[in-house]
Amino acid sequence: MKQLSTILSVLSLLLIGVLFFLFFNHTEQIKKISATTEKQAVSSFRIAYFDIDSLEAHYDYFKELMTQAKAKENAMNAELSGMEKSYQKKIAEWQKKGAAMTQAESEQAQQEYAVMQQNYQSRKQSMQEELFKHNEDLKSDVRKKIESFLKDYNKQKNYSYIFAYESTSFIYQQDTAYNITRDVIDGLNAQYKKTK
């Protein structure tokens, strides 16, 4: 019986030793697998950026849209200026009559002047809202074209993130190795030329 308990003790010690060996060996394998996975994740994490200011300066479609927006703004300003000149002409006529105007003519001129001011302000506000909406639509269109291009571009490049850099952003240092501005401009211009 003493021998049986000794044999069982030795056997249990051996089994415990085997379990310790298996446990620690398995932990080392898990650590190796985890380290390999982490290295792969870090090496596959890539970031790129493009410069918005350069894009705006060199993207042909954007430059064309800016020309259209400027023309629309100039037309708005010309119309408002025309309204203003016609109103000033009418006011000058009233001023020439001055004291020769009757009470009824004076009241009618004041009412007409109030209507002119209201029409001018209403038209100005309407045109500004229209211009703002037009410009926002243009920005949205450009943004969609950039996003579409980057989606196709990134199928080959496999960047995790692509940022748009502006001179007003809070990025103070960037590695030019990750600057894809030239690729983005060239690609967008090539797409734009195909649609012309």
Residue frames relative to the residue before (quaternion, step in Angstrom):
aa qw qx qy qz dx dy dz
M 1.0000 0.0000 0.0000 0.0000 0.00 0.00 0.00
K 0.6273 0.5267 -0.3389 0.4628 3.57 1.02 -0.80
Q 0.6548 0.5122 -0.3173 0.4563 3.52 0.99 -0.79
L 0.6290 0.5404 -0.3357 0.4469 3.56 1.01 -0.74
S 0.6700 0.4765 -0.3026 0.4822 3.61 0.91 -0.81
T 0.6291 0.5145 -0.3327 0.4785 3.62 1.04 -0.67
I 0.6534 0.5059 -0.3054 0.4731 3.56 0.96 -0.91
L 0.6586 0.4942 -0.3074 0.4771 3.60 0.95 -0.83
S 0.6294 0.5290 -0.3300 0.4639 3.61 1.00 -0.74
V 0.6657 0.4871 -0.2950 0.4821 3.58 0.93 -0.98
L 0.6531 0.5171 -0.3055 0.4612 3.56 0.96 -0.90
S 0.6655 0.4881 -0.3056 0.4748 3.62 0.92 -0.83
L 0.6239 0.5242 -0.3403 0.4692 3.61 1.06 -0.68
L 0.6418 0.5170 -0.3128 0.4721 3.56 1.02 -0.83
L 0.6617 0.4997 -0.3061 0.4678 3.58 0.93 -0.86
I 0.6295 0.5181 -0.3278 0.4774 3.58 1.03 -0.78
G 0.6368 0.5262 -0.3159 0.4667 3.59 0.99 -0.82
V 0.6503 0.5016 -0.3119 0.4777 3.58 0.97 -0.88
L 0.6510 0.5152 -0.3162 0.4591 3.59 0.94 -0.86
F 0.6353 0.5156 -0.3249 0.4743 3.61 0.97 -0.83
F 0.6496 0.5202 -0.3120 0.4583 3.56 0.92 -0.90
L 0.6840 0.4829 -0.2857 0.4662 3.56 0.86 -0.96
F 0.6524 0.5245 -0.3187 0.4447 3.54 0.96 -0.88
F 0.7230 0.4354 -0.2610 0.4686 3.60 0.74 -0.99
N 0.6154 0.5291 -0.3453 0.4712 3.59 1.06 -0.63
H 0.6468 0.5119 -0.2999 0.4792 3.58 1.01 -0.85
T 0.6358 0.5269 -0.3224 0.4629 3.63 0.99 -0.81
E 0.6441 0.5122 -0.3187 0.4703 3.58 0.97 -0.79
Q 0.6476 0.5068 -0.3223 0.4689 3.59 0.99 -0.78
I 0.6341 0.5193 -0.3274 0.4701 3.58 1.01 -0.79
K 0.6468 0.5106 -0.3225 0.4657 3.59 0.97 -0.82
K 0.6504 0.5090 -0.3180 0.4656 3.61 0.96 -0.82
I 0.6560 0.4986 -0.3095 0.4747 3.57 0.95 -0.89
S 0.6504 0.5186 -0.3075 0.4620 3.58 0.97 -0.88
A 0.6626 0.4989 -0.3071 0.4667 3.60 0.91 -0.87
T 0.6461 0.5137 -0.3168 0.4672 3.60 0.99 -0.81
T 0.6555 0.5064 -0.3046 0.4702 3.57 0.95 -0.88
E 0.6498 0.5185 -0.3093 0.4617 3.58 0.98 -0.87
K 0.6482 0.5065 -0.3176 0.4717 3.60 0.97 -0.83
Q 0.6488 0.5075 -0.3213 0.4673 3.59 0.97 -0.79
A 0.6495 0.5145 -0.3200 0.4594 3.58 0.97 -0.83
V 0.6668 0.4930 -0.3015 0.4706 3.58 0.95 -0.89
S 0.6913 0.4741 -0.2928 0.4600 3.59 0.90 -0.85
S 0.6876 0.4547 -0.2970 0.4819 3.63 1.10 -0.47
F 0.5698 0.5719 -0.3848 0.4474 3.62 1.26 -0.14
R 0.1004 0.8037 -0.5721 0.1294 3.56 -0.37 1.28
I 0.1491 -0.7763 0.6100 0.0540 3.53 -1.07 0.84
A 0.0261 -0.7700 0.6371 0.0210 3.55 -1.14 0.69
Y 0.1298 -0.7827 0.6015 0.0933 3.55 -1.27 0.27
F 0.1299 -0.7539 0.6311 0.1284 3.52 -1.32 0.31
D 0.4740 -0.6906 0.4902 0.2410 3.52 -1.16 0.77
I 0.4057 -0.7377 0.4953 0.2141 3.57 -0.56 1.21
D 0.6459 0.5330 -0.3325 0.4339 3.60 0.91 -0.89
S 0.6647 0.4827 -0.3002 0.4849 3.60 0.95 -0.83
L 0.6209 0.5407 -0.3384 0.4557 3.56 1.02 -0.79
E 0.6731 0.4916 -0.2985 0.4649 3.58 0.88 -0.92
A 0.6853 0.4945 -0.2869 0.4512 3.59 1.03 -0.74
H 0.8132 0.3026 -0.1214 0.4820 3.60 1.04 -0.70
Y 0.5653 0.5746 -0.4028 0.4337 3.62 1.20 -0.12
D 0.4295 -0.7548 0.4393 0.2299 3.58 -0.39 1.27
Y 0.6518 0.5159 -0.3202 0.4543 3.59 0.92 -0.87
F 0.6473 0.5127 -0.3174 0.4662 3.58 0.95 -0.85
K 0.6513 0.5112 -0.3178 0.4621 3.58 0.94 -0.87
E 0.6409 0.5161 -0.3231 0.4675 3.59 1.01 -0.77
L 0.6544 0.5053 -0.3120 0.4681 3.58 0.97 -0.83
M 0.6368 0.5202 -0.3296 0.4640 3.58 1.01 -0.76
T 0.6200 0.5272 -0.3355 0.4744 3.58 1.07 -0.73
Q 0.6452 0.5132 -0.3137 0.4711 3.59 0.98 -0.85
A 0.6638 0.5049 -0.3036 0.4608 3.57 0.93 -0.93
K 0.6493 0.5112 -0.3151 0.4666 3.58 0.98 -0.82
A 0.6375 0.5201 -0.3214 0.4688 3.59 1.02 -0.83
K 0.6455 0.5107 -0.3178 0.4707 3.59 0.98 -0.82
E 0.6516 0.5041 -0.3109 0.4738 3.59 0.97 -0.83
N 0.6489 0.5111 -0.3190 0.4646 3.61 0.97 -0.82
A 0.6369 0.5172 -0.3253 0.4702 3.59 1.02 -0.80
M 0.6303 0.5268 -0.3258 0.4681 3.57 1.02 -0.81
N 0.6808 0.4859 -0.2898 0.4652 3.57 0.86 -0.97
A 0.6343 0.5253 -0.3320 0.4599 3.61 1.04 -0.75
E 0.6522 0.5071 -0.3194 0.4642 3.60 0.95 -0.83
L 0.6680 0.4919 -0.3007 0.4705 3.57 0.92 -0.90
S 0.6377 0.5217 -0.3230 0.4657 3.56 1.03 -0.78
G 0.6299 0.5292 -0.3218 0.4687 3.58 1.05 -0.77
M 0.6390 0.5121 -0.3220 0.4751 3.56 0.97 -0.86
E 0.6614 0.5246 -0.3024 0.4426 3.54 0.92 -0.97
K 0.6624 0.5063 -0.3075 0.4587 3.60 0.94 -0.86
S 0.6598 0.4933 -0.3231 0.4657 3.60 0.94 -0.82
Y 0.6404 0.5111 -0.3250 0.4723 3.58 1.06 -0.71
Q 0.6548 0.5059 -0.3194 0.4618 3.59 0.97 -0.82
K 0.6034 0.5502 -0.3451 0.4628 3.57 1.12 -0.69
K 0.6588 0.5047 -0.2972 0.4722 3.57 0.96 -0.94
I 0.6466 0.5105 -0.3155 0.4709 3.59 0.98 -0.85
A 0.6330 0.5290 -0.3324 0.4571 3.59 1.00 -0.80
E 0.6202 0.5330 -0.3367 0.4668 3.59 1.06 -0.74
W 0.6544 0.5062 -0.3095 0.4688 3.58 0.94 -0.87
Q 0.6615 0.5125 -0.3110 0.4507 3.55 0.97 -0.85
K 0.6118 0.5469 -0.3514 0.4506 3.61 1.09 -0.66
K 0.6537 0.4981 -0.3093 0.4785 3.54 1.02 -0.83
G 0.0054 0.8797 -0.4749 -0.0261 3.51 1.16 -0.85
A 0.8623 -0.0055 0.0499 0.5038 3.51 -0.68 -1.20
A 0.5919 0.5900 -0.3650 0.4103 3.59 1.22 -0.39
M 0.5414 0.6265 -0.4000 0.3929 3.61 1.25 -0.22
T 0.4250 -0.6738 0.5403 0.2709 3.53 -1.09 0.75
Q 0.6945 -0.4547 0.3503 0.4339 3.53 -1.30 0.21
A 0.6665 0.5016 -0.2998 0.4630 3.61 0.91 -0.90
E 0.6500 0.5056 -0.3166 0.4707 3.61 0.99 -0.84
S 0.6398 0.5329 -0.3112 0.4582 3.56 1.02 -0.83
E 0.6684 0.4837 -0.2988 0.4797 3.59 0.94 -0.86
Q 0.6386 0.5135 -0.3250 0.4720 3.56 1.02 -0.80
A 0.6364 0.5223 -0.3260 0.4646 3.62 1.00 -0.78
Q 0.6481 0.5143 -0.3165 0.4641 3.59 0.97 -0.82
Q 0.6496 0.4995 -0.3112 0.4813 3.58 0.97 -0.84
E 0.6469 0.5161 -0.3133 0.4658 3.57 0.96 -0.88
Y 0.6400 0.5301 -0.3113 0.4609 3.57 1.00 -0.86
A 0.6500 0.5094 -0.3127 0.4692 3.60 0.97 -0.86
V 0.6463 0.5091 -0.3117 0.4754 3.60 1.00 -0.83
M 0.6328 0.5328 -0.3254 0.4580 3.59 1.01 -0.86
Q 0.6568 0.5055 -0.3058 0.4685 3.59 0.91 -0.91
Q 0.6612 0.5077 -0.2994 0.4642 3.56 0.92 -0.93
N 0.6538 0.5084 -0.3078 0.4683 3.60 0.95 -0.89
Y 0.6521 0.5197 -0.3103 0.4565 3.56 0.96 -0.92
Q 0.6876 0.4770 -0.2856 0.4670 3.60 0.83 -0.99
S 0.6458 0.5235 -0.3185 0.4555 3.57 0.98 -0.85
R 0.6760 0.4836 -0.2897 0.4746 3.58 0.91 -0.95
K 0.6341 0.5337 -0.3256 0.4550 3.59 0.98 -0.83
Q 0.6747 0.4847 -0.2950 0.4721 3.59 0.88 -0.93
S 0.6445 0.5252 -0.3172 0.4563 3.58 0.95 -0.87
M 0.6811 0.4846 -0.2851 0.4691 3.58 0.92 -0.90
Q 0.6383 0.5205 -0.3270 0.4634 3.60 1.01 -0.76
E 0.6499 0.5019 -0.3127 0.4774 3.58 0.99 -0.81
E 0.6419 0.5184 -0.3117 0.4713 3.56 1.01 -0.85
L 0.6589 0.4995 -0.3003 0.4756 3.60 0.96 -0.88
F 0.6418 0.5195 -0.3233 0.4623 3.59 0.96 -0.83
K 0.6634 0.4941 -0.3023 0.4738 3.59 0.90 -0.91
H 0.6308 0.5337 -0.3232 0.4613 3.57 0.98 -0.86
N 0.6840 0.4830 -0.2835 0.4675 3.59 0.87 -0.94
E 0.6433 0.5107 -0.3208 0.4716 3.59 1.02 -0.75
D 0.6271 0.5240 -0.3299 0.4725 3.59 1.04 -0.75
L 0.6447 0.5158 -0.3173 0.4666 3.59 1.01 -0.82
K 0.6494 0.5112 -0.3133 0.4677 3.59 0.96 -0.87
S 0.6481 0.5188 -0.3093 0.4639 3.56 0.97 -0.87
D 0.6409 0.5240 -0.3173 0.4626 3.58 0.99 -0.84
V 0.6574 0.4921 -0.3078 0.4806 3.59 0.92 -0.89
R 0.6396 0.5309 -0.3249 0.4510 3.60 0.93 -0.89
K 0.6564 0.5060 -0.3123 0.4643 3.60 0.95 -0.84
K 0.6474 0.5131 -0.3200 0.4638 3.58 0.98 -0.81
I 0.6445 0.5078 -0.3184 0.4746 3.59 0.99 -0.82
E 0.6684 0.5016 -0.3024 0.4585 3.59 0.87 -0.95
S 0.6492 0.5128 -0.3150 0.4652 3.58 0.97 -0.83
F 0.6544 0.5039 -0.3111 0.4702 3.57 0.93 -0.89
L 0.6839 0.4943 -0.2942 0.4488 3.59 0.85 -0.95
K 0.5977 0.5552 -0.3615 0.4515 3.58 1.08 -0.64
D 0.6847 0.4523 -0.2775 0.4997 3.59 0.92 -0.89
Y 0.6390 0.5460 -0.3131 0.4421 3.59 0.96 -0.91
N 0.7146 0.4751 -0.2567 0.4446 3.56 0.93 -0.93
K 0.4849 0.6498 -0.4487 0.3760 3.62 1.19 -0.17
Q 0.7251 0.3952 -0.2281 0.5158 3.57 1.09 -0.69
K 0.7274 0.4689 -0.2416 0.4388 3.60 0.98 -0.83
N 0.1908 -0.8388 0.4876 0.1493 3.60 1.19 -0.57
Y 0.2191 0.7553 -0.5793 0.2143 3.57 0.72 1.06
S 0.4641 -0.6592 0.5125 0.2957 3.54 -1.11 0.68
Y 0.7870 0.0110 0.0230 0.6165 3.56 1.06 -0.83
I 0.0784 -0.7395 0.6645 0.0737 3.53 -1.22 0.64
F 0.1531 -0.8131 0.5604 0.0382 3.54 -0.59 1.22
A 0.3367 -0.6738 0.6113 0.2428 3.53 -1.28 0.48
Y 0.1923 -0.7934 0.5718 0.0809 3.57 -0.70 1.11
E 0.0540 -0.7676 0.6382 0.0233 3.55 -1.00 0.90
S 0.5969 -0.5873 0.4017 0.3708 3.55 -1.10 0.58
T 0.6749 0.4811 -0.2934 0.4764 3.60 1.20 -0.38
S 0.5130 0.6523 -0.4298 0.3559 3.62 1.23 -0.01
F 0.5689 -0.6281 0.4306 0.3105 3.54 -1.30 0.24
I 0.4609 0.6319 -0.4829 0.3939 3.59 1.13 0.52
Y 0.1677 -0.8315 0.5261 0.0610 3.56 -0.51 1.18
Q 0.7829 0.1397 -0.0871 0.6000 3.57 1.19 -0.40
Q 0.0745 0.7767 -0.6231 0.0539 3.54 -0.91 0.90
D 0.4350 -0.6849 0.5286 0.2496 3.52 -1.10 0.81
T 0.4259 -0.7355 0.4663 0.2454 3.58 -0.64 1.09
A 0.5109 0.6368 -0.4276 0.3881 3.60 1.22 -0.23
Y 0.7257 0.4083 -0.2282 0.5045 3.59 1.17 -0.54
N 0.4736 0.6665 -0.4346 0.3775 3.58 1.31 0.20
I 0.0652 -0.8182 0.5713 -0.0042 3.59 -0.53 1.18
T 0.2435 0.8178 -0.4935 0.1685 3.58 1.26 0.37
R 0.6677 0.5048 -0.3110 0.4502 3.60 0.81 -0.95
D 0.6418 0.5187 -0.3211 0.4647 3.60 0.97 -0.86
V 0.6671 0.5060 -0.2990 0.4579 3.56 0.94 -0.92
I 0.6660 0.4949 -0.3070 0.4662 3.60 0.87 -0.92
D 0.6770 0.4913 -0.2993 0.4592 3.59 0.83 -0.98
G 0.6725 0.5054 -0.2945 0.4534 3.58 0.92 -0.88
L 0.6713 0.4863 -0.2968 0.4741 3.59 0.93 -0.88
N 0.6525 0.5024 -0.3195 0.4688 3.59 0.97 -0.80
A 0.6265 0.5252 -0.3379 0.4664 3.60 1.03 -0.73
Q 0.6487 0.5025 -0.3153 0.4767 3.59 0.96 -0.83
Y 0.6591 0.5184 -0.3101 0.4480 3.58 0.95 -0.88
K 0.6448 0.5198 -0.3238 0.4574 3.60 0.96 -0.81
K 0.6235 0.5408 -0.3406 0.4503 3.60 1.08 -0.65
T 0.7008 0.4724 -0.2687 0.4621 3.60 1.06 -0.71
K 0.5719 0.6117 -0.3763 0.3963 3.61 1.22 -0.36
